[in-house]
């Protein structure tokens, strides 16, 4: 999934609207539970940004876990919003949500075959902020900022700083798209594109709407999951007003990530005409069981979200301890097919550098 960078892209509209989602100070105290009136920007600004905060918040022995957590944190800083923490089980170091965000000593070990840019995206950059890997689709790096830093992120080493979008770059993106009639879909990515303010996103949507051959706007975001308050009136307004068909691909790996607040956020998005899909990553110790994957698909569908992709693990440096072999993943999906109707079984795929599309992994029958 798409994540943070120490040098986030500065993305502002022509009025230079301020991005209210800037990182919080790493020395601040952990935030209490958020009330329903807190804005998503406030919640994001109060995210946990120190390993000891998270350990203390969940009642885990600091003396046992802090050394490894700090070592991993130095390589890829921790960031976890409070609404996501509230879904974790206190005292359980193996909680599947905690495992996705707690730095571990294993991240410091080099592993052969695990590299900084597993998808070779550097070579796919067409112009600043615009990545072109497929013929009919282009990916726009709206920001490098993210609401949560997942330890398995395949972009944890991505050079976001060099992709900073200034006014000239934004014009160049639109010009490039105007001259590329084969592109019919633009994908907001990052970082997390919903980590910037709605005035900017609305401006992007308006400008993209002037490109006649664009049909769809797809958004890849984890924010409606980790901070459901992000689905506010401003977001719903510009999503409803664009001429482009809108698709939101959320990223949920475990059924425990879905609670009442996320279900309400999805309900509002569907009412605004947004198509909702989910992509997951197969992760050791998180969702590498048939029971968990089946529960996830059922929970997603009940919440109005269709399972879309189950990604094979990308061999990114610092995350080898999450690796699940393709053979094991295929076995899990084959067993999943025996339990669920076909529309609830996500497609098992791997993204290979230079390929024209995602590569399906055969699961047999």
VMD Tcl script that draws the C-alpha trace (Angstrom):
set ca {
  {0.00 0.00 0.00}
  {1.05 3.66 -0.47}
  {2.74 5.43 2.43}
  {4.79 8.28 3.89}
  {8.04 9.96 3.15}
  {10.32 12.26 5.16}
  {9.98 14.78 2.30}
  {6.26 14.94 1.46}
  {5.10 16.39 -1.82}
  {3.83 19.94 -1.38}
  {0.51 19.97 -3.20}
  {-1.52 23.18 -3.23}
  {-4.13 24.60 -5.54}
  {-3.84 27.94 -7.29}
  {-4.99 29.78 -4.15}
  {-2.21 28.05 -2.21}
  {-4.69 26.42 0.17}
  {-2.89 25.26 3.29}
  {-2.49 21.49 3.77}
  {-3.83 21.02 7.29}
  {-2.53 17.47 7.55}
  {1.10 18.22 8.41}
  {2.96 15.75 10.63}
  {2.59 16.21 14.36}
  {5.54 16.76 16.66}
  {7.23 13.53 17.72}
  {7.45 14.77 21.30}
  {3.76 15.27 21.88}
  {1.85 13.15 24.36}
  {-0.42 10.44 23.08}
  {-3.90 11.67 22.31}
  {-6.96 10.47 24.22}
  {-9.85 8.86 22.42}
  {-11.23 11.17 19.76}
  {-14.76 12.43 20.10}
  {-17.09 12.43 17.14}
  {-16.69 16.18 16.74}
  {-12.95 16.09 16.06}
  {-11.94 16.95 12.52}
  {-9.88 14.49 10.56}
  {-7.02 17.00 10.49}
  {-7.01 17.20 14.29}
  {-7.03 13.43 14.60}
  {-4.23 13.08 12.07}
  {-2.13 15.73 13.82}
  {-2.44 13.79 17.10}
  {-1.27 10.46 15.64}
  {1.16 8.34 17.61}
  {4.64 9.09 16.28}
  {6.87 7.41 18.89}
  {7.15 3.64 19.56}
  {6.93 4.02 23.33}
  {3.61 5.85 22.94}
  {2.07 2.91 21.12}
  {3.47 0.32 23.53}
  {2.22 2.23 26.57}
  {-1.15 2.87 24.95}
  {-1.67 -0.89 24.48}
  {-0.20 -1.98 27.80}
  {2.72 -3.86 26.27}
  {6.02 -4.24 28.19}
  {8.21 -1.38 27.00}
  {11.41 -3.06 28.18}
  {10.73 -6.05 25.91}
  {9.65 -4.34 22.71}
  {11.12 -0.83 22.72}
  {14.67 -1.63 21.55}
  {13.56 -3.32 18.36}
  {10.78 -0.82 17.81}
  {13.19 2.10 18.04}
  {15.61 0.42 15.64}
  {12.88 -0.04 13.03}
  {11.51 3.42 13.73}
  {14.85 5.01 12.78}
  {14.58 3.44 9.32}
  {10.90 4.18 8.76}
  {9.14 6.37 11.36}
  {6.03 5.14 13.08}
  {2.69 6.90 12.51}
  {-0.64 5.53 13.75}
  {-3.92 7.48 14.18}
  {-5.96 6.94 17.32}
  {-9.10 5.50 15.62}
  {-6.96 2.64 14.27}
  {-5.38 2.03 17.67}
  {-8.81 1.79 19.28}
  {-9.49 -1.35 17.22}
  {-6.41 -3.15 18.58}
  {-6.53 -5.62 21.45}
  {-4.64 -4.25 24.47}
  {-1.87 -6.47 25.78}
  {-1.69 -8.59 22.63}
  {1.66 -8.20 20.79}
  {0.31 -10.42 18.00}
  {-2.74 -8.28 17.31}
  {-3.03 -8.22 13.49}
  {-3.56 -4.47 13.36}
  {-0.64 -3.77 15.68}
  {1.60 -6.04 13.66}
  {1.02 -3.86 10.58}
  {2.33 -0.71 12.27}
  {4.75 -1.63 15.10}
  {8.42 -1.37 14.06}
  {10.48 -4.47 14.78}
  {14.18 -5.30 14.95}
  {13.75 -7.56 11.90}
  {13.46 -4.45 9.73}
  {17.16 -3.73 10.23}
  {18.32 -7.06 8.76}
  {19.27 -7.15 5.10}
  {17.70 -10.00 3.17}
  {18.82 -11.09 -0.31}
  {16.25 -10.22 -2.96}
  {14.51 -7.56 -0.85}
  {15.21 -4.17 -2.42}
  {14.33 -0.49 -2.02}
  {12.30 -0.21 -5.25}
  {10.77 -3.64 -5.87}
  {8.47 -2.38 -8.65}
  {11.14 -0.20 -10.32}
  {8.81 2.79 -10.29}
  {11.65 5.28 -10.69}
  {11.89 4.28 -14.34}
  {8.13 4.75 -14.89}
  {8.01 8.46 -14.01}
  {6.75 10.29 -17.12}
  {6.82 13.81 -15.73}
  {7.09 15.17 -12.21}
  {4.40 13.52 -10.08}
  {3.02 11.38 -12.91}
  {3.85 7.66 -13.12}
  {2.93 5.78 -16.27}
  {3.11 1.99 -16.01}
  {0.05 0.96 -18.04}
  {-1.29 2.08 -21.40}
  {-4.74 3.40 -20.40}
  {-4.03 4.52 -16.85}
  {-1.71 7.00 -15.19}
  {-0.91 7.43 -11.54}
  {-0.69 10.91 -10.01}
  {1.43 11.25 -6.87}
  {-0.73 13.86 -5.18}
  {1.30 13.84 -1.96}
  {3.93 11.90 -0.07}
  {2.07 12.39 3.21}
  {0.20 9.43 4.67}
  {-2.07 8.91 7.66}
  {-0.48 5.63 8.72}
  {2.91 4.08 8.07}
  {2.43 0.40 7.36}
  {5.62 -1.53 7.91}
  {5.23 -3.56 4.72}
  {4.79 -0.53 2.44}
  {6.39 -1.13 -0.96}
  {7.00 2.64 -1.26}
  {8.70 3.08 2.11}
  {11.86 4.12 0.22}
  {10.21 6.04 -2.64}
  {11.93 9.40 -3.47}
  {8.85 11.56 -2.97}
  {10.99 14.66 -2.46}
  {12.06 14.63 -6.10}
  {8.42 14.43 -7.20}
  {7.28 17.61 -5.48}
  {4.48 19.20 -7.50}
  {4.82 22.95 -7.98}
  {2.45 25.09 -10.10}
  {4.46 24.52 -13.28}
  {4.51 20.78 -12.61}
  {0.74 20.72 -12.16}
  {0.27 22.45 -15.51}
  {2.69 19.99 -17.09}
  {0.67 17.05 -15.73}
  {-2.51 18.36 -17.35}
  {-0.68 19.14 -20.61}
  {0.79 15.63 -20.67}
  {-2.63 14.09 -20.14}
  {-4.20 16.31 -22.82}
  {-1.63 14.96 -25.27}
  {-2.18 11.30 -24.27}
  {-5.59 10.27 -25.68}
  {-4.96 6.61 -24.82}
  {-5.23 7.44 -21.09}
  {-8.83 7.22 -19.88}
  {-8.27 6.85 -16.14}
  {-6.24 8.84 -13.64}
  {-5.35 7.39 -10.26}
  {-4.79 9.61 -7.22}
  {-2.00 8.00 -5.25}
  {0.91 8.90 -3.01}
  {1.41 8.69 0.01}
  {-2.29 8.93 0.57}
  {-4.09 11.41 -1.68}
  {-6.83 12.02 0.89}
  {-4.19 13.33 3.31}
  {-4.41 16.72 1.59}
  {-7.24 19.20 1.83}
  {-10.42 19.00 -0.20}
  {-9.93 22.40 -1.82}
  {-6.83 21.06 -3.56}
  {-8.45 17.75 -4.48}
  {-11.50 19.53 -5.88}
  {-9.18 21.71 -7.97}
  {-7.41 18.64 -9.33}
  {-10.76 16.99 -10.15}
  {-11.95 20.13 -11.94}
  {-8.80 20.36 -14.05}
  {-8.85 16.67 -14.87}
  {-12.46 17.01 -15.94}
  {-11.31 19.30 -18.76}
  {-9.35 16.44 -20.35}
  {-11.99 15.07 -22.74}
  {-10.76 11.48 -23.00}
  {-10.59 10.90 -19.23}
  {-13.50 8.76 -18.02}
  {-12.64 7.78 -14.49}
  {-10.97 9.12 -11.40}
  {-9.69 6.37 -9.14}
  {-8.46 7.11 -5.61}
  {-6.26 4.75 -3.63}
  {-6.58 5.60 0.04}
  {-6.37 4.10 3.50}
  {-7.68 7.23 5.23}
  {-11.41 6.31 5.29}
  {-10.30 3.18 7.16}
  {-7.78 4.56 9.64}
  {-9.60 7.89 10.17}
  {-13.23 7.45 9.08}
  {-13.90 11.11 9.92}
  {-12.04 11.91 6.69}
  {-15.29 11.21 4.83}
  {-16.77 14.65 5.48}
  {-19.15 16.93 3.62}
  {-16.37 18.65 1.68}
  {-15.02 15.37 0.33}
  {-18.48 14.11 -0.61}
  {-19.31 17.40 -2.34}
  {-16.44 17.41 -4.82}
  {-16.73 13.68 -5.42}
  {-20.38 14.23 -6.34}
  {-19.70 17.18 -8.62}
  {-17.00 15.84 -10.95}
  {-18.09 14.60 -14.38}
  {-15.66 11.68 -14.00}
  {-16.82 8.35 -12.69}
  {-15.31 7.96 -9.23}
  {-13.81 4.79 -7.78}
  {-12.30 4.52 -4.32}
  {-9.97 1.61 -3.66}
  {-9.45 1.25 0.07}
  {-6.80 -0.92 1.69}
  {-8.00 -3.31 4.39}
  {-6.03 -6.42 5.33}
  {-7.99 -7.78 8.30}
  {-11.69 -7.81 9.28}
  {-10.89 -6.13 12.61}
  {-10.12 -2.94 10.67}
  {-13.82 -2.55 9.88}
  {-15.96 -1.02 12.63}
  {-19.15 1.02 12.81}
  {-17.36 4.24 11.89}
  {-15.80 2.76 8.75}
  {-19.12 1.24 7.73}
  {-20.80 4.65 8.07}
  {-18.03 6.26 6.01}
  {-18.53 3.68 3.25}
  {-22.30 4.23 3.35}
  {-21.81 7.95 2.72}
  {-19.40 7.34 -0.12}
  {-21.77 4.92 -1.83}
  {-24.61 7.43 -1.45}
  {-22.39 9.94 -3.27}
  {-22.11 7.55 -6.21}
  {-18.60 6.28 -5.50}
  {-17.75 2.69 -6.45}
  {-15.96 1.01 -3.53}
  {-13.31 -1.68 -3.97}
  {-10.73 -3.15 -1.61}
  {-7.19 -4.29 -2.11}
  {-5.27 -6.31 0.46}
  {-1.72 -7.60 0.77}
  {-1.07 -11.14 1.93}
  {0.94 -10.72 5.14}
  {2.45 -13.31 7.42}
  {0.96 -13.10 10.89}
  {-1.85 -10.79 9.76}
  {-4.13 -12.47 7.24}
  {-2.36 -15.63 6.03}
  {-5.24 -17.93 6.90}
  {-8.38 -18.98 5.04}
  {-10.59 -18.12 8.00}
  {-9.29 -14.56 8.17}
  {-9.55 -13.96 4.43}
  {-13.08 -15.35 4.34}
  {-14.16 -13.16 7.25}
  {-12.58 -10.16 5.55}
  {-14.46 -10.71 2.28}
  {-17.77 -11.15 4.10}
  {-17.20 -8.07 6.25}
  {-16.25 -5.99 3.23}
  {-19.33 -6.96 1.27}
  {-21.60 -6.29 4.23}
  {-20.04 -2.82 4.38}
  {-20.68 -2.20 0.68}
  {-17.14 -2.82 -0.53}
  {-16.24 -5.42 -3.17}
  {-13.04 -7.46 -2.72}
  {-10.80 -6.57 -5.66}
  {-7.14 -7.57 -5.35}
  {-5.10 -9.72 -3.00}
  {-1.55 -8.65 -3.71}
  {1.33 -11.07 -3.42}
  {3.97 -9.63 -1.15}
  {6.36 -7.16 -2.79}
  {9.98 -7.84 -1.72}
  {10.71 -4.44 -0.24}
  {13.78 -3.98 1.93}
  {12.97 -3.93 5.64}
  {9.77 -5.99 5.43}
  {10.91 -9.56 4.71}
  {9.31 -10.80 7.95}
  {5.87 -10.30 6.33}
  {6.68 -12.45 3.30}
  {4.25 -15.18 2.25}
  {5.28 -17.37 -0.67}
  {3.21 -17.31 -3.86}
  {2.60 -21.02 -3.42}
  {1.13 -20.49 0.03}
  {-0.96 -17.54 -1.16}
  {-2.32 -19.60 -4.07}
  {-3.28 -22.41 -1.72}
  {-5.16 -19.98 0.51}
  {-7.10 -18.48 -2.40}
  {-7.93 -21.92 -3.78}
  {-9.39 -22.88 -0.41}
  {-11.16 -19.52 -0.26}
  {-12.85 -20.31 -3.57}
  {-14.33 -23.42 -1.99}
  {-15.95 -21.38 0.78}
  {-17.14 -18.18 -0.93}
  {-19.05 -17.20 -4.06}
  {-16.77 -16.03 -6.83}
  {-17.61 -12.33 -6.46}
  {-16.21 -12.39 -2.92}
  {-12.87 -13.92 -3.89}
  {-10.23 -11.24 -4.62}
  {-7.90 -11.78 -7.57}
  {-4.47 -12.96 -6.46}
  {-1.95 -10.89 -8.41}
  {1.63 -9.79 -8.45}
  {2.91 -6.56 -9.95}
  {6.04 -7.20 -12.01}
  {8.23 -4.33 -13.23}
  {7.77 -3.60 -16.92}
  {4.65 -5.73 -17.37}
  {1.62 -4.19 -19.11}
  {-0.78 -5.21 -16.33}
  {-0.97 -7.00 -12.99}
  {0.13 -10.61 -13.33}
  {-2.43 -13.16 -12.05}
  {-1.01 -15.93 -9.90}
  {-2.51 -19.30 -10.86}
  {-4.41 -20.90 -7.99}
  {-5.69 -24.06 -9.69}
  {-9.13 -25.51 -9.13}
}
mol new
graphics top color blue
foreach p $ca { graphics top sphere $p radius 0.5 }
foreach p [lrange $ca 0 end-1] q [lrange $ca 1 end] { graphics top cylinder $p $q radius 0.2 }
display resetview
